[in-house]
Amino acid sequence: MFDARAVEQRYDLTGRARTSVPLVIDVAGRTMRWLDVAEGVTGTCHSVARHGDGLAALAEGLTALFASGARVGLGELAVWQAAARAATVLLRHADGSTTAYRRREDEFAARIGSPYADPPDGAEPDVARLAYLLRGDVAVAEGGEVFALHPAALDAARVRLLSASDVVASLAPAAG
C-alpha cells in the first residue's frame, strides 16, 4: 500500500531544467514507475498540452526500457564506480554487517557482492572518502563524497553530497 507520509522529497529545484517528469502512473495497470527525468526546454508559458506528445513518447520509451531488463541501475553503477575508484570496497548488508573486497589483479568489480570476499582487516565506513548508500545513516570521513538515495541525517557541511546525475556524469571521459 502506498503511504504518502513515507515519501522523501527529492526534487532538484536548483537545476536549469524547466520540465520535470518525476514519475509515470499507469492508471489502467495500477502501477507507478519513478523516472526522475528533467528536460531542458525553451521559451515560456509551458503547459502539458504543448508538450503532451513529447512527454507521452518519453514515458512510453522509458517504460519499454525498464521492462526490457537492459537498464543499468544506480546500484550496479555504484559498484562499478567504487571498483574503479577504491582499493577497498565495503558492502553493507541489511543486518548492518559489512563485507570487504580489496583490489586484486583479477576482475575487482565482478567480485563485489560475491562470496569471494576478503577479511575486513580494520576497514571501517567512517574513514571512507567515497560512499554509495541506500540510506545516509553511516558515518563517512569529513570531506568524503556520498551518494545516498535517501540522505537522512547526512550533513552537507561535512560531506559532499552527490546527486544521481553526478554519479552518471563522473563516467564522462576527462577533458583534454
C-alpha positions, -999 to 999 in steps of 0.1 A, spaced: 0 0 0 13 35 -9 18 57 21 24 93 11 38 101 46 68 78 38 79 97 7 110 117 9 111 148 -13 140 145 -38 133 171 -65 163 192 -75 148 227 -78 182 244 -84 189 230 -119 184 246 -153 156 222 -164 121 236 -167 103 204 -173 103 178 -146 89 143 -151 91 126 -116 70 96 -124 47 78 -147 14 64 -135 -4 37 -154 -39 41 -142 -53 11 -160 -24 -12 -150 -24 3 -114 14 8 -115 37 37 -108 73 40 -120 98 65 -107 116 83 -135 131 115 -121 138 130 -155 144 166 -160 143 180 -196 156 213 -208 130 233 -228 130 267 -244 105 295 -245 79 305 -219 44 296 -209 49 259 -207 19 236 -205 13 199 -205 -8 203 -236 20 219 -255 45 191 -245 20 162 -243 32 143 -273 68 145 -262 60 136 -226 40 106 -239 69 94 -261 93 98 -232 71 78 -208 65 51 -234 102 48 -243 114 47 -206 87 22 -197 98 -1 -225 134 3 -215 127 -6 -178 106 -36 -189 134 -48 -212 158 -55 -183 186 -39 -202 187 -8 -180 217 -4 -157 205 5 -122 222 30 -98 233 2 -76 252 -15 -104 267 19 -114 278 25 -78 296 -9 -78 314 0 -110 323 34 -97 335 20 -63 356 -7 -81 372 19 -104 380 44 -77 387 25 -45 413 0 -33 388 -14 -8 350 -16 -11 328 -23 19 294 -38 11 269 -32 39 241 -58 43 205 -53 56 215 -66 90 242 -38 93 272 -62 88 298 -54 62 318 -75 37 352 -62 25 365 -65 -11 401 -55 -19 415 -48 -53 435 -77 -68 448 -84 -102 417 -103 -112 384 -86 -120 375 -65 -90 340 -53 -99 328 -88 -106 338 -100 -71 319 -72 -53 288 -88 -38 301 -123 -45 311 -149 -18 348 -142 -27 353 -116 -1 384 -105 18 390 -103 56 379 -69 69 413 -61 84 400 -29 101 383 -14 71 356 9 85 330 30 68 338 61 89 371 65 71 356 62 36 363 90 12 336 77 -12 302 61 -3 272 50 -22 244 44 2 207 35 1 202 54 33 226 80 47 229 65 81 266 57 80 294 79 93 317 89 64 350 107 66 347 145 67 350 159 31 341 125 16 318 121 -14 285 105 -7 256 95 -30 226 84 -8 193 76 -23 178 88 10 202 113 25 186 110 60 210 127 85 240 133 63 254 167 69 261 186 36 286 208 56 307 177 64 305 157 32 299 164 -5 265 151 -14 264 136 -49 232 135 -70 224 107 -94 234 129 -122 268 135 -105 273 97 -104 265 94 -141 285 125 -151 316 111 -134 317 85 -162 324 111 -188 360 110 -202 384 136 -188 387 167 -210 417 170 -228 
